[in-house]
Amino acid sequence: MTRSQIKAQAARYAKFVEWSDEDRCFIGRCPELMLGGIHGQDEAKVYAELCRAVEEMVGLIHADGQEMPCPLGQKEFSGKFVLRIEPAIHRRLAAKALAAGESLNSYCAKALLKA
């Protein structure tokens, strides 16, 4: 696999760089390919290093003859999932949705978007 093919394949995977108050630095992650992360004080440098690490991981996976995981952006989602919670929480959410004049589904979807 050529360098440009590796870069193109690596570009398909989601990369996140976020500030961590706990670690007091930026942390870059690519959860589809790597368990760990890249740390640093400069957001742009962390992202650049993360991109290089993802490219290296793609190269290693191909070199080992393993199949690449499907990128999150290419997976199909139904828009439905089951969430198991305690009945008391379910009741409280239903009450809050009712008070807001919304369905439970709409209320929870909005709450999840804020997370």
GUGULO-439282 format. One record per residue: residue in three letters; x, y, z of N, C-alpha, C, O in turn. Coordinates in Angstrom, 2 decimals. Atoms other than C-alpha are relative to their C-alpha. Layout:
BEGIN
SITE,ALA,X,Y,Z,X,Y,Z,X,Y,Z,X,Y,Z $
...
This chain:
BEGIN
SITE,MET,0.85,-1.17,0.00,0.00,0.00,0.00,0.90,1.24,0.00,1.85,1.32,0.79 $
SITE,THR,-0.82,-1.21,0.10,1.43,3.39,-0.98,-0.32,0.97,1.12,-1.35,0.85,1.79 $
SITE,ARG,0.20,-1.02,-1.04,1.79,6.34,1.37,-1.29,0.78,-0.24,-2.03,1.07,0.70 $
SITE,SER,1.23,-0.76,0.30,-1.00,8.22,-0.43,-1.25,-0.85,0.24,-2.28,-0.31,0.64 $
SITE,GLN,1.14,0.88,-0.29,-3.32,5.19,-0.15,-0.23,-0.10,1.51,-1.37,-0.12,1.96 $
SITE,ILE,0.12,0.05,-1.46,-2.58,4.97,3.58,-0.63,1.29,0.51,-1.53,1.25,1.35 $
SITE,LYS,0.56,-1.28,-0.42,-3.32,8.70,4.00,-1.49,0.09,-0.35,-2.29,0.58,0.45 $
SITE,ALA,1.40,-0.03,0.42,-6.58,8.34,2.05,-0.86,-0.89,0.89,-1.97,-0.51,1.27 $
SITE,GLN,0.74,0.92,-0.87,-7.66,5.36,4.15,-0.12,0.58,1.40,-1.19,0.51,2.01 $
SITE,ALA,0.00,-0.59,-1.35,-6.72,7.11,7.42,-0.97,1.17,0.09,-1.55,1.40,1.15 $
SITE,ALA,0.89,-1.16,0.00,-8.76,10.17,6.43,-1.46,-0.39,0.22,-2.27,0.47,0.58 $
SITE,ARG,1.39,0.47,-0.16,-11.94,8.07,6.61,-0.42,-0.18,1.46,-1.60,-0.30,1.76 $
SITE,TYR,0.30,0.28,-1.41,-11.69,7.60,10.38,-0.15,1.29,0.80,0.57,2.27,0.58 $
SITE,ALA,0.30,-1.17,-0.83,-13.10,10.06,12.93,1.15,0.26,0.97,1.67,-0.65,1.62 $
SITE,LYS,-1.06,-0.43,-0.92,-10.52,12.02,14.90,-0.54,1.13,0.85,-1.16,2.06,0.33 $
SITE,PHE,0.52,-0.99,-0.94,-11.35,14.07,17.99,1.15,0.57,0.82,1.99,-0.18,1.32 $
SITE,VAL,-0.95,-0.65,-0.90,-9.22,16.61,19.86,-0.83,0.86,0.94,-1.57,1.74,0.51 $
SITE,GLU,0.76,-0.72,-1.02,-10.67,17.92,23.11,0.90,0.39,1.16,1.89,-0.28,1.44 $
SITE,TRP,-0.72,-0.42,-1.19,-9.40,19.82,26.11,-0.45,-0.87,1.18,-1.64,-1.13,1.34 $
SITE,SER,0.30,0.77,-1.20,-9.21,17.74,29.30,0.39,0.84,1.22,1.57,1.13,1.44 $
SITE,ASP,-0.29,-0.74,-1.24,-9.54,19.71,32.54,0.79,-0.87,0.96,1.68,-0.39,1.67 $
SITE,GLU,-0.67,0.93,-0.91,-8.41,16.63,34.43,1.48,-0.12,-0.32,2.33,-0.09,0.58 $
SITE,ASP,-1.40,0.17,0.42,-5.21,16.21,32.39,0.70,1.34,-0.28,1.92,1.40,-0.40 $
SITE,ARG,-0.51,-1.34,0.27,-4.80,19.96,31.74,0.78,0.05,-1.31,1.84,0.67,-1.40 $
SITE,CYS,-0.60,-0.02,1.32,-3.98,19.36,28.09,-1.05,-0.45,-1.02,-2.13,-0.91,-0.66 $
SITE,PHE,0.87,0.52,1.05,-5.55,18.53,24.74,0.27,-1.50,-0.16,1.40,-1.96,-0.03 $
SITE,ILE,-0.12,1.43,0.24,-6.22,14.86,24.06,-0.65,-0.31,-1.35,-1.80,0.03,-1.60 $
SITE,GLY,0.50,0.39,1.32,-6.60,13.52,20.53,-0.24,-1.50,-0.03,0.58,-2.28,0.44 $
SITE,ARG,0.37,1.42,0.04,-8.36,10.21,19.90,-0.57,-0.38,-1.35,-1.16,0.44,-2.05 $
SITE,CYS,0.66,0.63,1.15,-9.41,7.95,17.06,-0.54,-1.32,0.53,0.10,-2.36,0.37 $
SITE,PRO,0.50,1.18,-0.70,-11.64,5.48,18.91,-0.24,-1.22,-0.88,-0.30,-2.34,-0.38 $
SITE,GLU,0.23,1.14,0.90,-12.25,3.32,15.84,1.26,-0.84,-0.19,1.17,-2.03,-0.51 $
SITE,LEU,-1.25,0.71,0.26,-8.56,2.39,15.59,0.94,-0.12,1.18,1.76,-1.04,1.23 $
SITE,MET,-0.99,-0.04,-1.09,-6.73,3.23,18.82,-0.68,0.15,1.34,-1.66,0.89,1.48 $
SITE,LEU,0.54,-0.12,-1.35,-7.44,2.80,22.50,0.55,1.22,0.71,-0.17,1.88,1.46 $
SITE,GLY,-0.64,-1.12,-0.68,-5.01,5.44,23.67,-0.24,1.30,-0.71,-1.13,1.40,-1.56 $
SITE,GLY,0.15,-1.31,0.61,-4.62,9.05,22.69,1.31,0.74,-0.08,2.33,0.29,0.42 $
SITE,ILE,-1.15,-0.89,0.15,-2.22,11.83,21.82,-0.24,1.19,0.93,-1.34,1.75,0.94 $
SITE,HIS,0.15,-1.09,-0.97,-1.61,14.50,24.49,0.93,1.15,-0.34,2.01,0.95,-0.88 $
SITE,GLY,-0.88,-1.14,0.20,-0.25,18.01,24.26,-0.69,1.31,0.32,-1.90,1.34,0.54 $
SITE,GLN,0.52,-1.32,-0.35,-0.69,21.73,24.96,-0.50,0.77,-1.21,-1.27,1.73,-1.06 $
SITE,ASP,0.37,-0.71,1.21,-1.15,22.83,21.34,-1.00,-0.85,-0.79,-0.66,-1.94,-1.26 $
SITE,GLU,1.08,0.77,0.65,-4.45,21.71,19.76,0.37,-0.42,-1.42,0.15,-1.56,-1.80 $
SITE,ALA,-0.34,0.31,1.39,-3.18,21.89,16.17,1.10,-1.06,-0.08,1.06,-1.95,-0.93 $
SITE,LYS,-1.08,0.99,-0.01,-0.02,19.94,17.00,-0.52,-1.37,0.42,-0.09,-2.39,-0.11 $
SITE,VAL,0.59,1.28,-0.43,-2.05,17.27,18.81,-0.76,-0.62,-1.16,-0.66,-1.83,-1.39 $
SITE,TYR,0.75,0.54,1.15,-4.31,16.92,15.76,0.95,-0.54,-1.06,0.72,-1.62,-1.61 $
SITE,ALA,-0.97,0.45,1.01,-1.33,16.67,13.39,0.65,-1.32,0.43,0.81,-2.22,-0.39 $
SITE,GLU,-0.61,1.24,-0.50,0.30,14.01,15.59,-1.01,-1.15,-0.01,-0.66,-2.29,-0.31 $
SITE,LEU,1.06,1.01,0.05,-3.01,12.16,15.85,-0.15,-0.52,-1.42,-0.28,-1.73,-1.62 $
SITE,CYS,0.12,0.43,1.40,-3.28,12.09,12.05,1.16,-0.92,-0.39,0.96,-1.93,-1.06 $
SITE,ARG,-1.16,0.86,0.28,0.24,10.66,11.81,-0.14,-1.36,0.68,0.19,-2.39,0.09 $
SITE,ALA,0.17,1.26,-0.73,-0.56,8.04,14.47,-1.06,-0.89,-0.67,-0.90,-2.11,-0.73 $
SITE,VAL,1.05,0.76,0.69,-3.74,7.00,12.63,0.55,-0.59,-1.30,0.28,-1.74,-1.62 $
SITE,GLU,-0.62,0.51,1.22,-1.80,6.69,9.38,0.92,-1.18,0.30,0.93,-2.18,-0.42 $
SITE,GLU,-0.89,1.10,-0.40,0.78,4.54,11.15,-0.81,-1.24,0.37,-0.43,-2.36,0.01 $
SITE,MET,0.85,1.12,-0.38,-1.99,2.36,12.60,-0.59,-0.68,-1.24,-0.63,-1.91,-1.32 $
SITE,VAL,0.53,0.57,1.24,-3.56,1.90,9.16,1.08,-0.82,-0.70,0.81,-1.92,-1.18 $
SITE,GLY,-1.11,0.73,0.62,-0.16,0.89,7.78,0.29,-1.31,0.72,0.55,-2.33,0.07 $
SITE,LEU,-0.27,1.21,-0.78,0.37,-1.61,10.61,-1.10,-1.05,-0.21,-0.80,-2.24,-0.34 $
SITE,ILE,1.12,0.93,0.20,-3.09,-3.16,10.16,0.13,-0.67,-1.37,-0.05,-1.88,-1.49 $
SITE,HIS,-0.18,0.57,1.33,-2.46,-3.61,6.44,1.21,-0.92,-0.05,1.15,-2.00,-0.65 $
SITE,ALA,-1.22,0.82,0.00,1.07,-4.94,7.01,-0.23,-1.34,0.68,0.36,-2.35,0.28 $
SITE,ASP,0.31,1.25,-0.70,-0.34,-7.55,9.41,-1.04,-0.84,-0.75,-1.34,-1.96,-0.33 $
SITE,GLY,0.99,0.73,0.78,-2.91,-8.59,6.78,-1.37,-0.04,0.65,-2.20,-0.88,0.29 $
SITE,GLN,1.29,-0.04,-0.67,-5.82,-7.71,9.06,-0.98,0.85,-0.80,-0.58,1.69,-1.61 $
SITE,GLU,1.03,-0.79,0.65,-9.11,-6.30,7.86,-0.20,1.31,0.75,-0.21,1.32,1.98 $
SITE,MET,0.23,-1.30,-0.61,-9.69,-2.61,8.49,-1.42,0.06,0.55,-2.36,-0.42,-0.09 $
SITE,PRO,1.36,-0.18,-0.51,-12.65,-1.78,10.75,-0.75,1.00,-0.89,-0.16,1.89,-1.48 $
SITE,CYS,0.83,-0.90,0.79,-15.53,-0.05,9.00,-0.01,1.38,0.66,-0.30,1.49,1.86 $
SITE,PRO,0.05,-1.34,-0.59,-15.27,3.74,9.50,-1.41,0.36,0.44,-2.39,0.00,-0.21 $
SITE,LEU,1.29,-0.38,-0.57,-18.08,5.18,11.60,-0.87,0.73,-1.02,-2.08,0.54,-1.05 $
SITE,GLY,0.73,-0.77,0.99,-19.06,7.52,8.76,-0.60,-0.86,-1.10,-1.48,-0.39,-1.82 $
SITE,GLN,0.53,0.89,1.04,-19.74,4.54,6.48,-0.98,-1.03,0.54,-1.59,-1.76,-0.23 $
SITE,LYS,0.94,0.95,-0.60,-21.81,2.51,8.94,-1.41,0.54,-0.14,-1.63,1.75,-0.11 $
SITE,GLU,1.40,-0.40,0.07,-25.56,2.54,8.58,-0.61,-0.15,1.39,-0.39,-1.14,2.08 $
SITE,PHE,0.65,0.01,-1.29,-27.60,3.39,11.65,-1.50,0.14,-0.21,-1.96,0.86,-1.10 $
SITE,SER,1.45,-0.01,0.13,-31.33,2.83,12.13,-0.62,1.24,0.64,-1.74,1.61,0.30 $
SITE,GLY,0.57,-1.13,-0.73,-31.80,5.83,14.41,-0.71,-0.46,1.26,-1.34,0.35,1.95 $
SITE,LYS,0.63,0.54,-1.20,-33.04,3.55,17.18,1.04,-0.77,0.81,1.91,-1.43,0.25 $
SITE,PHE,-0.78,0.85,-0.87,-31.33,2.02,20.18,-0.73,-0.12,1.33,-1.49,0.77,1.72 $
SITE,VAL,0.66,0.24,-1.28,-32.47,0.56,23.47,0.94,0.47,1.10,2.13,0.14,1.12 $
SITE,LEU,-0.78,-0.51,-1.13,-31.31,2.30,26.62,-0.62,-0.55,1.27,-1.78,-0.28,1.57 $
SITE,ARG,0.49,0.57,-1.26,-31.65,0.43,29.90,0.35,0.94,1.14,1.52,1.25,1.37 $
SITE,ILE,-0.20,-0.89,-1.14,-32.12,2.71,32.90,-0.89,-0.47,1.14,-1.80,-1.27,0.95 $
SITE,GLU,0.81,0.36,-1.17,-33.54,2.39,36.38,-1.42,0.53,-0.19,-1.60,1.61,-0.76 $
SITE,PRO,1.39,-0.46,0.13,-37.36,2.65,36.52,-0.23,1.40,0.58,-1.03,2.16,0.04 $
SITE,ALA,0.18,-1.32,-0.60,-37.10,5.71,38.78,0.49,1.10,-0.94,-0.12,2.17,-1.02 $
SITE,ILE,-0.51,-0.99,0.97,-35.02,7.54,36.17,-0.96,0.11,-1.17,-1.23,1.21,-1.66 $
SITE,HIS,0.97,0.03,1.08,-37.48,6.49,33.47,-1.21,0.86,0.38,-1.68,1.68,-0.41 $
SITE,ARG,1.16,-0.76,-0.50,-40.34,7.92,35.55,0.31,1.49,0.05,-0.51,2.32,-0.35 $
SITE,ARG,-0.39,-1.42,-0.11,-38.46,11.17,36.20,0.11,0.64,-1.38,-0.34,1.77,-1.58 $
SITE,LEU,-0.11,-0.53,1.37,-37.66,11.63,32.51,-1.38,0.18,-0.63,-1.63,1.18,-1.31 $
SITE,ALA,1.36,-0.10,0.53,-41.29,10.95,31.58,-0.71,1.22,0.58,-1.42,1.93,-0.13 $
SITE,ALA,0.62,-1.15,-0.65,-42.42,13.57,34.10,0.57,1.31,-0.56,-0.18,2.26,-0.81 $
SITE,LYS,-0.62,-1.20,0.54,-39.92,16.14,32.79,-0.46,0.25,-1.43,-0.70,1.39,-1.82 $
SITE,ALA,0.47,-0.14,1.37,-40.99,15.46,29.21,-1.44,0.52,-0.02,-1.78,1.41,-0.81 $
SITE,LEU,1.39,-0.43,-0.11,-44.65,15.87,30.17,-0.07,1.48,0.38,-0.86,2.23,-0.20 $
SITE,ALA,-0.02,-1.40,-0.44,-43.89,19.15,31.95,0.48,0.94,-1.11,0.06,2.10,-1.16 $
SITE,ALA,-0.52,-0.81,1.11,-42.03,20.39,28.86,-0.94,-0.04,-1.21,-0.72,0.66,-2.20 $
SITE,GLY,0.95,0.12,1.11,-44.96,19.40,26.63,0.57,-0.76,-1.18,0.21,-0.50,-2.32 $
SITE,GLU,-0.66,0.78,1.05,-42.82,16.93,24.69,-0.21,-1.48,0.23,-0.55,-1.91,1.33 $
SITE,SER,-0.01,1.45,-0.17,-42.80,13.24,24.04,1.28,-0.39,0.73,2.25,0.37,0.73 $
SITE,LEU,-1.20,0.49,-0.69,-40.33,11.21,26.07,1.15,-0.12,-0.99,2.28,0.24,-0.67 $
SITE,ASN,-1.03,0.17,1.02,-38.43,10.40,22.86,0.63,1.35,-0.36,1.85,1.47,-0.40 $
SITE,SER,-0.50,-1.31,0.38,-38.13,14.07,21.85,0.80,0.63,1.13,1.86,1.21,0.90 $
SITE,TYR,-0.69,-0.57,-1.16,-37.14,15.15,25.37,1.39,-0.64,0.16,2.38,0.06,0.37 $
SITE,CYS,-1.28,0.70,-0.18,-34.41,12.48,25.62,0.95,0.27,-1.15,2.16,0.41,-0.94 $
SITE,ALA,-0.85,-0.30,1.15,-33.13,13.14,22.08,0.67,1.36,0.18,1.86,1.52,-0.10 $
SITE,LYS,-0.57,-1.33,-0.23,-32.66,16.82,22.95,1.05,-0.04,1.12,2.09,0.61,1.02 $
SITE,ALA,-0.96,0.12,-1.09,-30.92,15.90,26.21,1.28,-0.66,-0.47,2.37,-0.26,-0.07 $
SITE,LEU,-1.17,0.69,0.52,-28.57,13.54,24.38,0.83,0.92,-0.92,2.06,0.85,-0.93 $
SITE,LEU,-0.72,-0.94,0.87,-27.71,16.24,21.84,0.86,0.97,0.81,1.92,1.40,0.34 $
SITE,LYS,-0.75,-0.92,-0.86,-26.55,18.47,24.70,1.23,-0.66,0.62,2.17,0.03,1.02 $
SITE,ALA,-1.10,0.73,-0.67,-24.23,15.76,26.06,1.27,0.02,-0.83,2.28,-0.54,-0.42 $
